[in-house]
């Protein structure tokens, strides 16, 4: 049993209590890595409480409630859940006030976590938000509002800290968690000679929220069916997460090609190492695929009224972080009305058929990956852990 599990360290010292709040699977992964790094820095003398998913649970967290409750997306999809979300916000704030942790770390999911943080202003503990909201894309005024109640922001992108520091909020670039993955393994495994009768392996990633999965899977299924006619023996691997696992398995059971649905970080790394190419929803996974060296096509369509809006209403020219960082179209993007079978098929077929196209995308991605690594050369989670620990009250730093 670790110190975080039994609440006691060497000499009977319980160590500081860190309250972590993650609201979706990507934040759960970040939270788990942060917990691992903090335990390493503190020699295990630390306690955790809060909200997380299966990855943080493996690190010893007992979640206040399941984060699957937040597996919704889009304005219209959220509306039926508003009262329940407000209830969970109040419950979380009450839990923090009752437990009186030494520091609170909110992780991504700003619509939920920052509402909690705002209500904790003046509660007597440092408030840190991990993953700076994309104020450079939209809601630029959020940075100024955050400075009123947060003590620090941990940014994943190198150009983000000044956007918060101008308002007097401490902000640090800690590196993007995606660069903690190994990039070289993909080339070594994915480009090996195929077994007799074996076609290419395609990674398909329809998202981590039920709404986007239901919206994208029918389009992806049609694309895969058409692709299989051009690439006999085509296989599909679909890394997924706890929040949508059941939906994905049910929807893909009747697909025209074999689909291997997997879960967990190790299974995802293995899938990326073996895949020749990928079709993915817009999000963090686009960067994870770039780090793994998997040539990727981004396809995304929002739901309902939101889906009628063009991405041009954002203050950025691209949806993929890879393309934003590179300032050019490295990963092809097919968004909204362009998210259709014929267009996706053209792009993914080109990547599967043309080694030069795969190589060009990989080379461009390497430049982006280098820019997202901390200058210290240490892992992003370790950099984040040190920033969190630096904000602990003095009495706990030496505990």
N, C-alpha and C positions, 0 to 999 in steps of 0.2 A: 504494500500500500504506500503510495507516495504522500508527500507532505500535503499536496493539494487535496488529497482524498481524505486523510484523517485529521487535517487541520493542525498537525504538530510537526515541528522540525527538530533538528539537533538541539539538545538542551531544553526541550519542552517549549521552544519558541514557536508560536503558531505562524508568525509571519504576517505580512499585510494581506488584507482582503481586497481582491480586485473584482469588481462587478463588470461583466462583459455582456453586451447586448448585440446580438446578430439577428437579422430578420429574414435572411434567405440563404440558399445553399452556398453561394460564392462567399458571403460573409462568414458562414460557418467554417469554411476552409481557412479563411484568413484568421479567424478566431482561434482555431485549433493550432495553427502554426505559431501564432503569437503566444498561446499558452505554453507550448513546448519550449519556445525560446526564453520566456520569462522564468520557467522552472529551471532551465539550464543556468541562467544568469544568477538566480537566487539559490542555487544548490538545493532546489526542492522546497525551500522554506517560503511558501506562499499558499494562499487559499483563493479559490475562485467561486463565484456565484454568478447567476444571471440567466441568459436566454441563448440557446444555441441549438444546433442540429446534431446529426449523428457523428460528425467529425469531432466536435467539441465534447460530446459525450464520451468519446473514446479517450479524451485527455482528462476526464474526471469531472466534467461539469454535470450537475443535475439541473436540467433546464426548468425554468419556472412554468413554461408551457411549450407545446410543440410549435416549431416555426413553420410547419406545413400549413398552419392556419393562414399564412400570408402568401401562399402560392397563387396569387391572383395578379392580374395586370390590366392596365388600361383604366380610364376614368369610369366607363360604364360597368366594367367588371367589378370594380372596387365598391361601387355604390351600395350594393346589398349588404356589404360587410362593414360599413362605416361604424355602426353602433358597436359591433363586436370589437373592432380595432380600437375605438376610443376606450372601451372597457379594459382592453389589454394594456393600453398606455397608462391608464390610471393604476392598474394592478402593478405594473412594472415600477412606476414612481413610488408607490406605497412600499413595495419590497425594498427598494433602495433606501428609502428613509428609515425603514425598520431595521435593516441590517447595518446601516452606517458604514459602508465600505471605505477604504482608504483612498480609492480612486475609481472612477467610472469610465469605461471605454465603450463608446458606441461604435458599431462597425457597419458602414455602408447603409443601405436601406434608409435614406435620409427622411423620407416622409413619416416613418415610424420612429426611428432612433433619435432624430433631432428634436422631434416633438417631446420625447421623454427628457432629453438633455435640457431643453428650454424650461421645462417644469421643475427641473432640479437646480436651477440657478439659485445661489445663495444657501444651498443645503449643507455647505461646509466641506465638500470634497472636490478635488480637481476633476474637470470634465474634459475628456479627450475624444475627438472623433477621428476614426481610422477610415481612410478613403475619402479624400476631399470631394465634395459634390462637384459636378461638372459645370461650375459657374461660368466657364469660358464658352459653354455651348448654349446655356439658357439660364434664366433666373439669376442674372448677374448680381442683383441686389441681395441675394441670400448670403454672400460673403460678409457684407456689412452687418446683417442681422446676427449671424453666427458669432461675430466678435463680441456681441453684447453678453453672451452667456457661456461660451466655451473658453477653456484655458489653452487648448492646442488643437491643431489639425495635423494629421499625418497624411501626406500626399503621396500618391503612386506615380505621378507624372512630374518630370523635372521643372516644367514651366508653371506649375500651380502655386507654389508657396508665395510668390510676390502678389498674387491676386487676393490673398488673405492678409498678408503682412501690411499692405497699404492701409488696412483698417485697424491695425494694432493687434491682430491676432497672431500668436505664435504659430508658425507653420514650418514643417520640415519634410523634405523629400526623403523618403525611406526606401525607394525602389519599388518596382511592381512585383507582386507576389508571383506572377507567372514566370518570371525569370529564374525562380528557384528550381524549375524543372530542367532536366537534361536535354540539350538540343541535339547532340550528336547521335543519339541512339536511333533516331528516326531514319536517317540515311542508311545506317548500317543494316537495319532490319527490313525496311520497306522496299529497298532497291535490290533485295536478293532475288535470284532467279525463281520464278514461280514453279510450283510443283505441277506435274502433268495434269491437265484438265482443270487447273486452278486459275480463276480469273482474278482481276485486281480486287483489293479490299478498299471499300469506300467507308469512311467515317461519316456518320450523319448525326448532327447535333441540333435538335429542334427547340432547345431552350430549357429553362428550369421552372417555368410557370405554366400552369395548366392552360391558361388562355392562349399563350403563344404556341404551345405544343399542338393544341387542337386546330389552330389556324394554319400551322405550317406542315404538319404531317401529311395531309392529303396531297399537297403540292409536291412534297418530297417523294411520296410514294409513286406518283405519276412519273416523276423525273427518273427515279430508280428503275421503273419498269421499262422506260424508253432506253435508258442507258444500258440495261442488260441485253437488249437486242444488238447493241453495238459491241458489247464486251462480254462474250459468253463466259459463264462461270463467275460472273460478278458476285461478290459477297459484301454484306453490309454489317458493320459493327456500330452500335449505338450506345455510347456511354451516357448514362443518365444519373439522376439524383433521386433521393428519397421522395421529394415532393411530387414527382410526376412518374415515378417508376411504374405504377399500376396502369396509368393511362397509356404510357408508351407500349408496354407489353401487350395490352389488349388491342391497341390500334395496329401494331405491326405483325400480329399473329397470322394475318391473311396476306401479307405482302408476297409478291411474285418471286422474290429471291430470299435466300436464307438471311435472317437478321439475328445477330447475337446482341442481346441487350445486356449491358454490364453496369455495375455500380461500384463506386469507391475510387479513390485517387489512384491506387496502383493499377486497377483495371483500366482506367482512363489513360494512364501513361503507356501501358502496354498496347492499347488500341492505337494511340497516336504513333507509336514506334513502328507499327506494322502497316498502317494505312498509306496507300499511295496518294490519296487526295481526300478532301472533305467538303461537305456542304454543311454550313453552320448558320444558326441564328446570330444576329448581331449581339455582341456582348463581350464579356471577359474572355470567353472561349476563343474568340478570334485571335486574341493575343497569345493564348496558351498554344494554339495550333501553330502560330508563327514561331514560337520558341521551340516547339518540337520539330519544326521543319516540314510541316505538312502543308502542301499547296492547297489553298482553300478558296471556295466561293462563298460569299456572304449573301444570304437570302432572308428577307424579313418583311413581314406585313403586320401592321398593327390592326387591332380589331375595331369594329363599330365606327362611330363618328371619327374617332381618333385616326383610324386607318384611312380616312379620306384626305387627311392632311399630307402634303409633301414634306419630305425631310428638309426642304429648303427653309422651313420656318425656324429651324435651329440656326445658330450662329456659326456653324461649321459646315464645310463642304462635303464631309464624309460621315458615315456611320461607324465604320470600323476604326478602332484605336490605332491599328497598324497603319491605315491610310492617313489618319490624322497626324500621326507622328512623322510619317514619311513625306507628308504634304503632296502625295500623288496616289494614284490608284494602283496599289500593289495587289491587294486582294479584290477581285471583281465584286461589286456590290449590285444586287438586284433587289430593289426596295419598293414597297407599296405595289403600284400597278405593274411594275417590272418583275415582281416576284411571281413568275409563271414558269410552267414546265419547259416551254420551248427555249426561253432565254437562259434558264439555269442549265439546261441540257447542253447548249452550245458551249458554255464556259467550262463546265466540269468535264465534258468530253475532250476539250482542248488540253486540259491539264493531264488527263489520263493518257492521252494519245501522244503528247509532245514532250519528250524529256527536256528539251530546251526551255519550254514554258515553265515546267516545274523548277528547273534550276534557277531561272531568272527570278521567280518569286521567292525562292529560298534565300538567294543572295540579298535581295532587297530587305527581307525580314531580318537578316542578321544585323543590319545597320540599326534597325529599330530596337532590337533586343539589347544591343550594347548601350543605347541611350537610356534604357530603363533600369540599368544596374546601378546600385549605389556606388559612389566614388570610392568608398572604403574597400570595396571588393567583398564585403561581408553580405550575408543573406539579407533580403528585405525584412524578413520576420525578426531577425536579430536586431537590425537597426530600429525597427518599430518597438521591440521590447525595451531597448535601452532608452528610447524617448519616453515611453510610459513610466519606466522606473525612475527616470530623472525627475518626474513630476510628483513622486510620492512625498508625503510630508516627511520632514527631516527625521522624525522619531522612527519611521519605518525603513528608511534607506539603509540604516545600519543594523536593522533587526536580524 
